[in-house]
Amino acid sequence: MVAPVGLVPLLVMAGAGAVQDPPPPAVPNLIPNAAFEDVQGEAPRAWRRSRWNGRGSLSVGEGRSGRGVRIESAEGADVGWSCTVPVEIGARYRLSGYIRTRDVVARSGAKGALFNVHNVQPVQTPAVVGSRDWTRVEVEFDVGFEDSVTINCLFGGWGLATGSADYDDLELVLVKKGEMPAPRIEVDASDVRAPLSKYVYGQFIEHLGRCIYGGIWAEVVEDRKFFAPVGSEESPWQVVGTATTVTMSTDEALAGAHAVQVALGEGAGRAGIRQTLPLRADVAYVGHVWLRGDASAAPIAVGIAGDGKPVGHTTVVTDVRPTWTRVPISLDPAPRAGDGAFEIVGSGRGTFCIGAVSLMPADHVQGFRTDTLALLRELDAPVYRWPGGNFVSGYDWRDGIGERDRRPPRKNPAWQGIESNDVGVDEFMSLCSLLGTDPYIAVNTGLGGVDNAIAELQYVNGKADSAWGSRRARNGHAEPYGVKFWGIGNEMYGDWQLGHVPLADYVQRHKAFVEAMRHEDPSIQVIGVGAVGTWSETMLRECADHLDFLSEHVYWQERPGLVAHVKQAPDSLRRIAEAHARYRKALPSLAGKDIRIVQDEWNYWYGPHVFGELGTRYFVKDALGVAAALHEFARHSALFFMANYAQTVNVIGAIKTTPQSAWLETTGLVLKLYRKEFGTLPVATTCSPSLDAMAALSADRRSLTLGVVNPTAQELDVPLTVRGARLRLDYESWRIAGDPAAYNDAGAERVKIENRGVLTADLPADTTPGRVRLAPTSVTLFRFTVVK
């Protein structure tokens, strides 16, 4: 981001009748609903509440004439009313408005009541404190290479303020149009930085929404262990027959609290349960059902019914036993894709019970979807973080081991829905084996205790003759898994986290976990919970001897300007890296240590939930930001050890699925391209601020790759200067481009990696590439051969 220059703040005291209002501006006011007259619900149109710290009340109140907005706080607040406005890159603007205060006191570094430009720092009007009538304040600023700015009616500002303030009649006007400097890229291949860790291409999966169940895992039956009573609003199951024929029995339930009991009476006809399932065409399904009951309840038909006709594609059970019996199911392929009614019905007499049901496409691989597995292999992530996320702070890993059908279903402790516990430690390790990736397991430091974490570590890494290692062996895995990456909790700095405690208390908790876990297995590498600022600094000061790495999390919302939307990704990662660089210089506890960053959650996160809980869609503009983020990891390769894109499937994921299909999002295409083609030795790269470029040599230094993000709507012909290496005339090129709002969907993969093949560069006599051509809103990767 280019720092704003030429700030000209102005404060004019305008008591009632003292100063005439300035004449109307000669240019349009760019702020929508700048006088707050248009109110929708409890907020002015185009404005939103922003809360950074403390407690404050934000309301619509009396303005200079008509309405205004008010902020007040008795105990101290740093809050504001916010509005985002598109602007011209490189232009100069003037922001002004009126503020009225009553007993405003600025505390702990706060400013008071003011207007500021949130994403162009430092731009702020003079603050108003005390008790003053309507006061006009203004500031002029250059936006640099931002194409949108966020205007705040700010109360507090970098600290807490008390009292009340009213804001009205804002104005943002263009003072001077900007000129875009000519684009350029310069690479110094002799200035080689620390190797880029392969682990920056990591992924993260959490028990949330349709990430695992409905995304990676192949099971198609919902609530297959009957957590919710059949026929209730919470259950996907319906009763077949009269309502009284089906009840829930707590007598010797197979899993969880109860099983389904079906009472068949003479002349009652067919009775049982049904669930509508989405089915793939021409795919056989396999599974099983657990039954027990009276022999006279037979026959029991298990299969697909349609249009009220008898069950078709069925398995018919003729031998019903008094004890739980696992009955295999094999269903013929459906003639076409779509919803089918899956039924378990009896037509005899007496009573039978259903304990659990499972149904998967016959082509599943160890319980995982083949189409999702294929895309995960394309991503080729070298590490996967599991099981959360917020989920882990309420998760008991012991629920997820042993025979799957007998594992208890639970309410998801952090998110919506039911956790079947079908995917536990062993299944996660199977997935990692199928993908050839390293596992990274987070332990529960929220509601979980040290003993539970030690038991989990022993189950995963202990010898087969240890207490929990022997349990693993009995579950079919004699050899220790040898997991080296262990996360000590998740986001324990947040009051939304189960088991959250103040920082000082968590420091002691973290140390206790690490000491016990390292005693159990000295080979592990532990990742502590970080959050740039006081939390990370304290963890590094107090726990440096109890850390191998420190995690950070960052998410980005949608920004109205394309350049601003893209730039927020690398800008925020740069701020994290710069903070950790300062910690290394300032903290004696880090002397001689190399505690690097694990950015184990990062992504864009906004928009409607199209693919289940948090199942947001991604566009070309998001792909550009993800590429720029990967460039930033390379720029700070000495600090970032690992990065885990959050999350892999459906839930803000790089892959999206329906029951019938799976595809790569635009962001997934970028992750795939860079993982496969980008170099591993970053080199010094500079470019004009309108672009984002980064170059890297291959490990053998025989090729140079250059990634370039063009977040503008213009096709660009960009001069390229390369020093420190001689390059061949021909080069390879790949491109992801399109309308910023373009996206992929089931059966409509509009955005693809375009392999442009081998092209010829326009090279001057010194063999330095002369120019590269960039499509509008594009990510382009060039690979040049280095001439020795």
N, C-alpha and C positions, 0 to 999 in steps of 0.2 A: 504494500500500500504506500502510495506517495504521501508524505506528510503534508498537511495543509500549510500554506504560507500566507503571509499578509493578513493575519487575523486583525480585525478592527472592531473591538467591542465598543459599544456606546450605551450609556445609561442616561436617560432623561427623566427627571422627576416631574410627574404630571399630575399634581393634585387637582381636585375638582375645580374647574374653571381657570386653572393657572396657565396652562399651555394649550394652544389650539392643536387639534389633530393634524398630522401631516397630510398633504394632498394625496389623493389616490395614486397608486403606482401606475407608471406608464406601461408596465409589462404585466402579464397575468400573474396572479397568485397561484402557485403550484400546489399548495396544501389543500386537499379536499376537506370540505366542511370545517373550514378554518375558524368559523365563529361558533361552532358547536350547536347550531340551531336545529339540525336534523338529528333527532335522537331515535334510536331503534332499540326498544327494550330498555335496558338500564345503562346504555353506553351510546355516545355519539357515533353516527355512521363513520366508518373509516378509521376509528380510533380504538385502541385496545389497552387494557390495563397491563402494566409491567411491574413486577415486584422483584426486587433484588435482595432486600434485607429489612428486618424489622416488621412492624405492623402499622398499616395506614389505611384509611378509608378513602376510596376514590369514587366520586359521585358527580352527577350533573347538578349544577347549582346556578346561582344568579351571576350573570355576566355584566359587562359594561353597558350593554343594551341587549336585553333578551337573555339567552342562556350563556353559560360558561361551564368550565369544569373546575371541581374543587378537590383538593387533597388535604387531609388533616390527620394528625397523629398525636396522641397524648404520651405514648411511651417511646416514640422514635421510629422513623421509617426512612427507607431509601426506595422510593417507588415513583411511578410516573404514568402519565397517559402518553401512548406512543402511536405514531403514524408513519408509514413508509411511503416515500415519494420518489418516483423516477427522476433522474437528473441527467444532464449531458456530461459525458466524460471530459475532464479537463476544464470545465467551466467554473466561473466564480459566481457565488450566490450571496444574497443577504437574507438573513433570518431575523424576524422581529416579532414582537408581540407584547401583550400587557399582562402584568402580574399585580395582584393585590394580596397583601399579607396581614396576618394578625398573630402577634406573639410568636413569630417564627424564630426558633433558636437552633443554630447549627452546632451539632455535637460531634465529637470524635472524628474530625477531619471532614465533616460535611460542608457543603457550600451554602445551602439554604433553598430558596425557590428560584428556579432559572429555567431557561430553554437550552437544550444541547443537541448536538448532532451525534448520534450514538456511534456510528461506524466510521466517522472521520475524526480522529482524535488529534489534538485536543481542541474541540470547537464547542464553546459555551458562551452564553451571554453572561454579563455580570449577575451575580446572585443578589436577591432581595431578601433581607432579614428584618426582624422586628415587626412593627405594625406600620404599614404604609398603604396609602390609597393607590389607585391604579397607576402603575409605573411602566413606561415603555422602555424596553431593552432591545438591543440588536447586536448582531455580529455578522461580519462578512468572512467568507471562507472559500477556499478552492477545494473542489471535490477530488482532485487527482484522478485516479483511474477507477473511481466508483461510478456506477451508473444508476445507483439508487442510494438514498440516505434515509435514516430513521430519525425523525424529529421527536424529542421527548419534552413534555411539560414535566419537568423534573422537580421532585421534592426530596431533599437530602443531598444526594450526589456524592458518592465516595465516602459516605458516612451517614449517620442518622440525624434527622431533624425532627423537632416537635413544633406544634402550633398548627395553623391552617393557611392555605394559599389558594387563590382563585386565578385562573388563567383564561385569556380570551383574545380574540382577534389576531391570530397568528398570521404571518405573511412570509412566504418564501418566494423571492423573485430573482430572476437571472440578471446578473450585473454585467458579465462579460462571457461571451461564448469561448469555448476552449478549442485548442488545436491539438489534434492527435499527433504525437511524434511518429516519425517513420518507424515501422517495425524493423527489428533486427534481432539476430541471434549470434552469440559468440561463444565458442567452445575452446577451452585450453586443455587438450588431452594430456599434457604433461603434468597437470596439477591433479593428481589422483587422490581421492579421499578414501576413508575407511571402507572396506568391503560392505556392500549392502547385504544384510542378513536375509536369507531366504524366508525367514519367519515373518517378514513384514507382509507376506501374502497369505497369512493365516485366516482362519474362519472361526465363527462362534455359533454354536447351536444351543438353544435353551428350551426347556419345557414350557413353551408359551405358544398359544394359538395353534397354527398349523405348520409350525416349523418342523417338528418331529412327527407327531401324529397327524396324518393327512398331508404330509409333505415328504419326509424321508422314509418313514415306516410304512409298510405295505398294508397293514390292517385296514379293512373297510368298514367293519362293524363299530358303531359308536356305543359307548357305555356297555361294553361286552361283558362286564362283570356285575352289572345291575346295581350301580351305586345309587341311582334314583329309582324309586318305585315305578314299575311298569304302569303306564297310563297316566302318570302325573305330568304336570306341565314341564318339569325338568327332564323328563325321560324321552329319548327318541323312539322308544318302544310303544306299540299300541296293542291293545287286547284284541284277540280274535275270538269271537263268541260273545257270550253275555259278560257284563262287567264283573259278575260275582264268580266267574270261573277262574280268574287269575288273582292270586294274592301273593304277598311277599312273606317268605318263611325264614325265620331266624334259626331254625333247627338244623344244625350241622351244615351251615353255609359253606360253599367251597372257597370263596374269597370274599373278603369284606363282611358287611353286616348281615346280608341276607341273600337268599336265592329266590327264584321264581317258582311258585307252586301253581300247577294247573289241575283243576278238579274236573274230571270228565263224568258226566252223568248219563244214565241210560236215555237215549233219545235226544241228548243235547247236541249231537252233531260234532263238527270239528271245533276244537278250542285250543288256544295257545297264544303265541305272541308274534308280532310282525314288526319289521322296520324297513323303511324305504332306503335302498342303497343305490348309489351311482355305480353303474357297471360299464366296463369296457367291452367293445364289440369283439367277438371272435376270440375271447380269452377265457380259458377254463379257470375255475376257482376251486381252491382246496382249503380245508380247514378242519374244524372239529367242534363238537358240542359235548358238554358234560351233562349226563342225565342220570337220574335215579328215580325209582318209583315202583308202582305195581306192574307186574307182568301183564296184567289185563289192559294197561293203558296203551299197549301197542295196537296197531302200528302208529309210529310217530314219523311224520314226513318233515324233512328239512330241505328247503330249497326255495326256488323263485316262483312266485305266483304273479299272475297278471290279469287285469280286467275281471276280477272276481271269479276266475276259473280255478279249478283245483290246482294244487301246487305242481309246477313242472320243473324240469332240470333238478330232480330231487335225489336225495339219499333217504331211503326208507329204513327206519329202525324197527326191527321186529322182536328184538331181545332186550327188554327193559329189566334192569336188575335193581335190587334194593340198595346197593351201595353206589357211590359215584363211579361212573364209567365214562371213559373218554371214547367217543364215537367219531371216527373219521368222516369227513364230508368231502365229496367230489362232485362238482357241478359242471355240467357241460357248458360250452361257450354260449353266451347270449347272441341272438341273431343280429342285434344292433345295440349301439351304445345308448345309454339312458338310464333312467331310474327303474329299479325293479323292486318288488315287494318280497323281501326275504322273510320266510315264515318258518316257525317251528310249531307244528300243530299235531295234536293227537286225535284219533277218532275212535278209541276204544272206551274202556270204562275204568274207573278208579282214579288214581292221582299219580302225577309225575312231576319232578322238579328239574329245573334247568339251572346249572351253576355258573357256567361261562360259555361263551360262544366265540369262535374265531373264524374269519374268512379272509383269504388273501388271494390275489391273482397267482396262478400256478407258476408264473415265471419269476416270482420273488426270489431274492438271493439272501438267505439267512434272515428273512423277515423284512428286508429292505426293498424298496421299489427299484426296479431295473432302470426305468427311465430317469429317475432322479440320480441314481448311482452313476449313470453314464455322464450326466452333466457335472456331478461332483468331480469325476475323474478329469473332465475338461478343465475345471478350475485348478486342479492339481495343487490344492492348498497343502503346505507342508506341516501344518499343525491345526488342531481343532480344540477349542475351548468348550468345556461342558461341566456341569449341567445348567449353569446360570452364572451371572444374572441374578435378579431379585429372587428368582425361584430357589436358589441354593440356600438362602438364609432361613427357609422353613422346611427344607428337604431332609428326610432321613434316608440316607443311601441304602440302609438295610431293607427298606420296602422294595427295592429294585433288584434283589438277588433271589436265587432259587427258581423253582418251577413257575413260569410266567403266569399260568392260569390261577395259581394260588396266591399271587402277590396281591396285597390289598389295594383297592382303588381308593384314592383320596381326593378331596377338594384341593385344587391347585392353591398352594399357600400364598402366592403373590399375584396370580393372574386369574382370568376367568376359566371356567371349565373344570373337567375332572381329569386327574392324573391317574392313568391306568397302571403305571409302573411297569409297563411292558418293556420299556427301554431303560435299562439300568447300566451298571458298570460293565457287565460282561457284554451286553449288546453294543455299548459305546466302543468298547475295545475291539469287537468284531468289525464295526464300521471302520475304525482306524486301520485295521488290518486289510480290509477290502480296498481301502483307498491308498494304502502305503503311506500313511501320514502319522505324525507324532501326536499323542494325546496330551492334553493339558487339562487337569482336573482341579476344580475349585472345591474347597471344603467349606462346610457350614460353620462360620464363626458368628452367626446371628443368634439363632436359637439352639444351635448345636454346641456341644461341649468338646473339650480336648480329647476325652476318652473316645468319643465317637469318631473324631478325625483320625486318631491313632488306629482304631479298628479298621477304618476304611483304607488307610495306607497299608496296613498289614494284609488286608484282603487283596489289595492290588499288587503289592510288591513283595509280600512275605513269602518265605519258603513254605513248601507244602506241609511241613510238620509243625508250623506255627498255628496258633489257635484259629485265626481267621484265614490264614493261607490254606489250612486243611478244609475249611468251608468252601473256598474257591475250587480246590481240587475235587471235592465231592460234587460241585456244580459243573464239572467237566473241563476244568482248566488247571491242569497240574502245575504248569510252569508259571512262575511269577511274570507279570506283565512288564515290569521294569519301567514304569512311568516316571519321568524325571521332572516334568514341570507341574508344580502344585501352587494353586492360587489360595492365598490365605484370606478367604472371604470375598465379598463383593460390595462395593459402594457403602461401606459402613459409616461414611461421613454423612449420609442422608437420613433425615428423619422418616423417610418412606421405607427404610430398610428394616425388616424384622430384626429385633435385637440391637438396634442402634443405641450407642452410648456416646457420651462426650469423648473428645479426642484423647484426653489424658487417660481415661479408662481403657480406651481401645488400644493404646500403645502397650499397656500391660497385657491385655488379652492377646494381642498379636505375638508378643514375645513368648508367652506361655505356650501358644500353639506351635510356634517354630521350634522352640527348644525341645518340646516333646516329640515332634515329628522328625527332627534331625537326629534325635537319639534313637528313634525307631529305624530310620533309614538315612544315614549320613550322605548318601549319594544324590538326594533330591535337590532341586533348585526351586527356591520359594519366591513367589511373586506377591508383594504386599499391596494393600489398597492405598492408592494415591488419589489426590485431587489437587491440581496446581493451586498454590496459595499456602495458607497456614497449615492445612492438613498434610500436603506432600512435604513441606519444609520440616514439619515436626517429625514425621515418620523418618525422614532421612537423618535428622539430628539425633533422634532418640533410639532408632531401631537399625542403624546402619550395619551393626553386627548380626542382625536377624533378617537380612534381606539379600537376595541375589538380584532382584529386579523390583521396580515399582510400577504399578499399573496407572494408567490415565484413561478417562473416557471423554468422548466429545461427540456431539450430534449437531447437525445443522438443519435449520428450517428453510423454507422457501423464501427467496428474495425476489422482488419484482424485476430487478435489472439482471440481465444475463451475466454480465461481467461480475457484478457483485455476488450473484448466486454462486458462481464458480469460485471466486477468490476467497470466499469465507472459509473454504475447506483448507487450503494451504496456509492461509493467514493464521487460523486458530492453532494448527499443528506447529507452526513456527513459534507462536507465543509459548506453547508448552515446551518446546525444545529449548528456547531461550531461557525460560525459567529454570529448567534443570541445569543448563550451563552456568547460570548464576549460582545455583545451590552448590555446584561443584567447587566454585571459587570461594564461596563465603563460608561453607560449613566445615570446620575442622574434622568432624566425624567422617567425612568422605575422603580424607587424605589417603592416597594409596588404594582407593577402592574404585571400581568401575560398575556402579549400580545404574544400569541403563533402563530405558523406558520400555514398558510393555503396553502399547496402546491397544488394550484388549477389547475395547468397544469403540467403533467409529463408523459413521455413516450419515447420510441424509435421513431425516425422519419428519415427514409431514404428509398431509393429504388423507383422503378417505381410505377406510379399511376395505379394500376391494377383495382381498384374499384372506378373509378371516381376521381375527384379532391382530391389530397392528400390521395387517397385510397391505402395506402401501405400495403404490405403483411408482416406477422410476422411468425417467425420460432422458432424452439425449443430453439435456442440460445437466442432469445429475451425473451422467457418465463423464462429462468434461470435468466436473468437480472431483470425482473419484480419481481420474488420471492425474489431476493437479495435486491431490493428496499423496499419491504414490511418488510423484516428483519430490514432494517435501520430505517424505521418508528418506529418499535418496540424498537430498541435500544435507540432512542431519544423520547420516548413516552411522556416525560414531555414537549417537545417543539412542536411536530407536533400534532395539533388539528384535521386537516382535510387534505385529499389529494384527488384530483379529477383526475382520469385517463383520459387522453385526447387522442382521443375522443371516445365515446362509440361505434358508428356504422360507418363502412366503412372508414370514414376520420381518418386515423391512429387509427383505432378502434379495440376494443376487440371482436366485432361481425362484420361479413361480410355478405352481402346479394347479391343475384341476384333477379330479379323479381320473380323467382320461388322458391327460397330457402334461408335459413339463417343458419349460423353455428357459433360456437365459435372459435375464433382464439386460437393459443397456449397461448398467453398472457391472453386471457379470461378464459382459463382453470385454470390458476394459480390464478387469481382473485376470481373465483368461489370457488376453493378449500380452499384458505386461509380464505375467508369470512365465510365459513361454518364450517371449522374444526380447525383453529388456535386458540390458547388461547388468553386471554385478560389481563393477568398480566405478563408482560415480566420479565424474570429473567436473572441474569448475565450469559452470555454464551461466551465462547472463543473457538477458533478453529485454526487449522493451516491455514496459509494464502492462501493455495490452495483451501480451502473450504469457504463457507459462511453459517454459522449456527446460529439459534436463537431459543430459547425456551421460552415458556410462560405457566403459569398455567391457568386453567379455573377459572372463577369468584368464584366458590365454593371451589377451590383448591383441587378438587378430581381427577383431571387429569393433566398431563403435556404433552404438545405437543412440538415436536422438528422438526423444518424445516431445511433441509440441501440441499444446492445447491452444486452439484459436476460439476464444469465447465471444467473438464478434460476428456480426451478420454479413461480413464482407469476405470475399475471397482475397487472400493476401499472397503477394509475391515477395518473399522475405529474404533479404541478404543474409548469408550464413558465412561466418568466418571461423575456421578451425585452425588452431595453432597446436603445435606439439605432436602432430601425426600427419603422415601422407596417406591420402585416401584414393582408392580406385575410382575410375569414372562411373562404373555401374554400381547400383545400390538396390536394395529391396525396400518395399514400402507397404505398410498396412494402414488402413484408415477406418474410423468409425465416425460417421457424419450424418446430418439430417436436420430436419426442423427441430428446434429446441424442445418442442412439445411432443415429438414422436416417441412411441413406445412399442414394445413387443407385447403380444397377447396370444392366447391359445389359437393356433391356426393362422396367425397373422404376425409373423416375425418380420416386421418392417425394417428393423435396424440390424445390421450385420457387420461383421468384420470384413472389410473389403481388402482382399489380398491383391495389391496392384502389381505384383510380380517384380521382375527386375527392370529397372529404369536406368536411364543414363543421365548423369548430372551435367550441368553446364559449368565446367571447371575452368578456371583461369590457369595460367602457365605454372603457378606455384602449387598446383594440385589441391588447392583449398576449394571446397564446393562454393559456388558462387551464390546460388539462390535456391530456395525451396518454396514450393507452392502449397498453400494451405486452403482447404475448402472452408466455407463458412461453418461455424459451430461444429468444430471437428476435433478429434484426437487423431494425430498422425504419428506413426512410428517409422523412422528411417533406420536402415542398417547399412553402414558402409564397411567395406573391407579395408583394413589397415595394411598399407604397403610397407614391408620391412626394409 
